[in-house]
Amino acid sequence: MKEILPLKGIKIIDFTRLLPGPLGTHLLSELGAEVIKIESPNRMDYSRYYQPFIDDASSLFHLLNHSKKQLVIDYETPSGYNQILEEIKHIDVLIEQFRPGVMESFNLSFEKIKAINPNIVYISLTGYGQTGDKKNKAGHDLNFIAESGLLSLNRDKLGKPIIPGFQIADVAGGTYMLVSACTSGLLAQKTQNKPQYIDVSIFNATIPLGAIAHSMLQGGMDYHKFSILSGAMVNYNVYECKDGEWVALAALELKFWNLFCEMVHKPSWKTDKNENLKNGVFDKMELENLFKLKSQKEWVELSKNFDVCLSPVVNVKEINAQYNSHENSVFNSIEINLKVIKTYSKPFKIYSSF
């Protein structure tokens, strides 16, 4: 089978900045789309100015935008505005990441654009959507995970919410919903032969990440006291190894747990009831002591021949160098001023048998 680029021939104008939009449009470019990044000299992409720098822009900016044609146009001037309109006549998708009403103030609203390009798919990516009391509220990843209920699910032993070391709402909510919105919008335009307007709210897109907690609440269970995926089970937990490194054991189903018991020669730990593996029912310290008998590398090597869902807890540097990442084309290597950086490859692959 031959891998194909599903968005080859699609042309996108990108008015997004910072992380969610630019990462999404980068992934769309990896799927074959031609992306034109538009910046105004009055409001350049803030991600240009984060450390560390390569040339005159940050490595983050290069990672997110290297695959795009980049234009700096003052579209608030007559000549710049006309240049933008000329570009828009020949595109398939316009993506913007301003607050509601801003594109209208530039005379680049959906109503204006569809009049000159009746096949347009117009996507607005905002924090809280185009309607409602919060539509003009500023927000970042921390705000969205706080207001969506996710941050309340991530607490230390004293009950203090823990800020994740990565962006959940921006990427899982904003970036990937943007990719989905773009592909869905293109399909809708093709089947309906009408211009499409898509309102993407990062806040709204973040809420489904708490699906299990929502289902527990609606089923009458106290999700604060018991969650099988949040450390309440000894068979779904993280453990420190002999060398101070960590492994993640996710032997959630009993078939995996019982096979793990065989792997570590602990037949007495086998069970046919999930309740027996609750932290407190099963003495977690027994597992903590067990894992400290071997190094992380030794545990990974031992588990290779056992289907027990055991993984090393790797850091960002390690995942960049890991063979499996390269094997599956997770990263692309690019060179910026003699410096090689890795950027993300396509989020999925499509194959044709023809």
N, C-alpha and C positions, 0 to 999 in steps of 0.2 A: 504494500500500500504506500501511497505517496502523501506526505504531509502537505496540506494546503494552507494558505493564508485567507481566512474567510472574509476579511475586510479589505482585501486588495481592490483598489479602484475607488475606495471610499475616501472622501476628502473632508477633513474636520478643521474648523477654526476653534482655537482654544484660548479663552479669556481667563483661565483659572490661574490661581497662585497658591503658594505654600505647598501643602502635602496632598490632601485628598484628591483634588482635581488633577494636578500635574502627574501624580502617580497613575491615576486612572487613564489619562490620555496617553501616557507613555505605554501602558499595557495595550491600549487600543492600537498604537503604532506598531507594537510587536505582533499584533494580529493582522497587520498588513495595511492599516489605514495611513494615509498621508496626513500628518498633523501639522498645522501652522500655528505656532504659539505667538499670540499678540500681547505685547506689553506697551503701555503708555509711558513716555518719559516722565510723566507726572506721578505714576504709581507702578514702579517696577516690581517684579516678583520679590517679596521679602526674603524668600529662601536663597537669593543671591548672596545675602550678607551674613550667613552663618559660617562659623569656623568649622573645619579648616578650609582654606582657599586653594584653588588651583587656577592659575592665571588671575583673572579679575572677578571670579565668581566662586561660590562654595562648591565643594565636592558633591553636596546634596543637590544643588541646582543642576550640575552636570549629570548626576545619576538619573534625575527625574526628567530632564529635558533634552538630552543630547540627541535623541532620535527624531527631533522635530525641527522643522524649519522655523527659525526665530526672527520675528519682525518687531521692531520698535516703531510704533506709529502713534502720533498724537491725533487721535480720532476726535478730539474736541476742536480741531481746526478744520476749516472747510476742505483743504486739500487732503488731510489725513482721513477725514470722514469719507470723502469720495473714494479714496484708495481702499478703505475697508469695505464699502458697498460693492466695489468692483470685485473684490475677493469673494464676497458673500454670494454673488450671483452664480458662482461656479462650485459651491461646496454642497455637501450632503448633510453635514451636522454642524451646529454651533453649540458650544458648551461654555457657560459662564458661571462664575462663582462669586458674584456680588450680592449684596443684600437686595431684597425686593425693591423694585423701583429704580435702581441705579442704571440698569441698561436702558430703561425708558428715558432717563435724563440725558443719556447720550444719543437719544433717538435711534436706538438699536433694539427696541422691544420686539417681541415675537410678532405683534401685529404689523410692525414696520417691515420686518425681515420677510415674513411670508408673502408680502405684497410684491417683493422683488424676486423671491425664490419660493415658488409654491410647493416645492418638494422638500422643504427644509425639515429637519428634525432638530428642534430647539430644546436644549436641556439647561435648566437652572439648578445648580447645586448650592444649597444654603444650609445653615445650621438648623433652622426650625421650619422651613417651608415658606410658601408664598402667602399663607393665610394664618389667622389666629393671633392671639395676644402676644406671642413671642416672635413673630415673624421678623421684627427689626432688632431683636436682641443679639448682641455680640456673644460669641461662644467659641470655645476650643474643646479639644478632646476630653479634658477633665470635666468640663461642664456637661457634656453630652452623656458621659458614663455616669456622672453623679445623678443627673435628672432622669436617666432611663432606668435606674435601679441597679445597674451593674456594679457600681462602686460599693454599694451596701452589701454585695455578696462577696466582696474581697476584703476581709478584715484580718487583723492579727489576733493573738490570743486575748488581748485586752479589749477587743471590739473596735479598735480604731481602723477606719477604712485605709487600705494600702493603695497608694498610687502605683499603677503598673509601670514597668520600665519600658513600655512601648505604647503606641497609639492604637487603641481598640476601635473607637468610634470613627476616627478619621479614615482608617484603612478598611476594617471589616464592614463598617457602616457606609462611609462615603465613597471610597475608591471602588470597591467591588459592586456597590449598587449603581454607581455611575457607569461602569462597564456593562452591567446588565441592562440599565436604562437605554444606553446607546444601541445595543444590539436589538433590544425589544422595539425601540422606536424605529429603527431602520426596517424591521420586519413589518411593523404596523403601517409605515408609509408605503411600503411596497404592496401590501395586500389591500389597503384602503385607497391608495393613490391620493392621499391628502397630507397636508403639512401636520406635523405632530409637535405638541408642546408637552414637555415632561418636567414635573416638579419633583426634585429629589431632596428630601429632608434628611440630613445626617442623623438628627435626633430620632426621627421615626424609624430609620433603617437600623439603628442601634438596638432598639427595644427587643426585636426577635432574638438577639443573642442570649437573652435570658429565658428562652423558651421552657427549659426544664423547671426553673423556679416558678414560672407562671403556671405551668401545669400542676405542680405540687400545691400551690396556693389554691387554685380553682378546684382541686380534688380534695381540699380540706386538710392537707398535711402542712405541718409547720416546717417550712423550708429552712428556717433559721437553725433548727435543732438537728435536722438530718438531711444531708444531701450526699448521695452516693458518689458524686463527682467533685466534691469539695473537701476531701480529706477525712470524711467520716468512716471510710472503709479502709482496712489495712491492705486489701488487695488492689486498691486504687490510690496509690500514695507515692511519695518520694522518700528515698533513703540514702543516707550518707554511707560512703564506702570507706575502705581501709585507708585509702590515700587522700581522703578529704574531698574527693569528687562525689557526685551524686548520680543516682539512677532513678528512673521513673518506672514503677511497676503498675501496669494498667490491666491486670488480670481480672477484668470486671466480671465476665461470665465464668461460671463455676468450672467449665471445661478447661479454661486457661489456668485458673487457680489450682485445680487438682493436678494439672500437668506440672505446674511450678513446684508443687509439693514433691512430685516425683523427682524433679530436677535437683532439688536440694536435699533429697533423701529424708523427707519429713512426712511419711504416710499418715501419721496421726493428725496432721493438720487438714487433711482432706475433709470436705463437708458436702452435704447436698442442700444446705440452706444458706442463703445470703446473709441472714440475720446473724449467723455465727461469726461473720467476718467484720461486724461493726467494731470500730475502735472502742475499746472498753469491754466488749464481750470477748473478743480475741485480744490477747495481750500484745500490743504493738511493739513493746520493747523486745519481744522475742525476735521479731523481724529486724528491728534496728540492730540488735547484736549480731544477727546472722549476716547482714550485709556488710558489717565492718570487718568480716573475716577475709574479704577479698577486695582487690582494687576494682575501680570502675572497668578498666580494660578486661580484667579477668571475668567479671560478671557478664560483660557483653559477649566475650568469647564463649563462655559456658552456655549462654542462652541461644547461640546461633543454631543449635540443633534441636531447640525446644520452642514450640509455638506458644509462648507465654506472655507476649506483649511487654517485653522489658526493653527499655531504651536508655542510652546515656543522656544526661543533661548536658548538652553542648553549649558553648558560648558562640557569640557572633563570629569571632575569628575562626573558630573551628568549622562552623557551617560554611564559611566561605571557601575553606580548603577541603571540605569533605567530598569524597569520591562520588557518593550518591547524588549530591547536588549537581555536579558536573555531568554525570551520566544521564540525568534526566533534564539537562539543559535548563536548570533553574536560573543560572546566571549567564550573562554575556560579558565578555571583557572588552573594554574600550580604552583607547589611549587619548589622554588630554595632556598636551604639552609634555610628552615623554613620561607621563605618570599613568600607570594602568589602574583603572578602577573597575569594579564589577557593578553591573546594573541588572535589573530583573528581566528575565525573558518572558515569553508569552504565558498567560495564566492557565491556558489549556491548549490542547492540540487537536486539530481536526484532520482526519485522514480520508482520502478518497481511494476507492479500489479501482478506479478507472485510470 
